[in-house]
Amino acid sequence: MKKLTRIVGTALSLSLLTFAPLVADNCCADCCWNPCGWSGDFEIGADAFYWKPMSCPLHYADRIFVSGTTTTVQVQELKSDYDWGVRAFVGYERGCTFAQLSYLYTNPTDHVKSNQGAATAFNVIGVPTQATAWSRGEAQLNWVYQNADLRVGHLLHRRSGCQFGVFGNLRWAYLNNKEMIRGRSENDLVPPDIFSSTTTVKAKFDGVGLGVGALGEFCIWRGLNVFGEFDVMGIIGQRTTPQVENINIATTTGTTITTTLSQFSSNISVIPALDMRLGFNYTYDCWCTTLVAEVGYEINYYWNAIDKPLFTTTSFVPDARNRECSDIGFGGIFAGFRALF
């Protein structure tokens, strides 16, 4: 949370520095190269993201080292890494009024394995216990994030290469989280008995909400611009509770025990959300078409969007939520293009 606060503070400071000169009457007057002028009303474009989920790491195992009276625990965690996402959009502008419809999709997945090694003991978190000690643990963390935005706004100030505006936003947001932890053990028999136990947790949020925001662009030199956007929203939707599934498999007997538990009831919630976008673009005008290439940094962040169960070493705590891990965000770099005609 502290890291996000620093990011928000930095972004707001940069946004103020970017937007402040845009409202002045002499903002960038006739300072930018624009041989053909504004070329059209329709817009189409796409962005590619390379970003990662901003969420709690998944604690899936512990390596325990005992030396005399000293016990040391090495926590084994799975942290989300960078992955790709994409957004496509179309827009229309008439005078100083504009509208844009966009769709975003990303599906980052991470996986990790570890074993006991030289440790005295090895615990796998959140899976049912069994007679033989665990020798290996693995975890998988998956997110599906989608949103669709309909923006309608108005430019309060506009000159060649220099503009500032406000907009309203209607958003559909979908967040789906899946976590898997698996433990594996085998005894000293020949051939060994192999036992595995898997816990899978699924949680999601699906909702619609409204937001307001501001955007601005300021010319630096001959078609090169710095731009920024800031958007805050309130989204109402169904927060589906974690569904915990435990699967135990013993290879010797061929026995499979499957237990599916619904931890909490679903609930309707209103969650706050934030989008920020800062970057540079280059605009090239040629008769009836304007081409824009852009690159920058973007954050989408949602508070209290996901319910997760609270795990102990061997199981989960009934009806208990992990309050510290209910927020989720996605942040990273993007590059894209737009065509206006």
Secondary structure, DSSP 8 states (H G I E B T S, - for coil): -HHHHHHHHHHHHHHHHHHGGGGSTTTTTT-S--SS----SEEEEEEEEEEEEES--EEEEEEEEEETTEEEEEEEEE----EEEEEEEEEEEETTEEEEEEEEEE--EEEEEEE-TT-SEEEETTS---SS---EEEEEEEEEEEEEEEEEEEEEEEETTEEEEEEEEEEEEEEEEEEEEEEEEE-SSSS--EEEEEEEEEEEEEEEEEEEEEEEEEEEETTEEEEEEEEEEEEEEEEEEEEEEEEEEETTTTEEEEEEEE-S--EEEEEEEEEEEEEEEEEEEETTEEEEEEEEEEEEEESS----EEE-SSSEEEEEE-GGG--EEEEEEEEEEEEE-
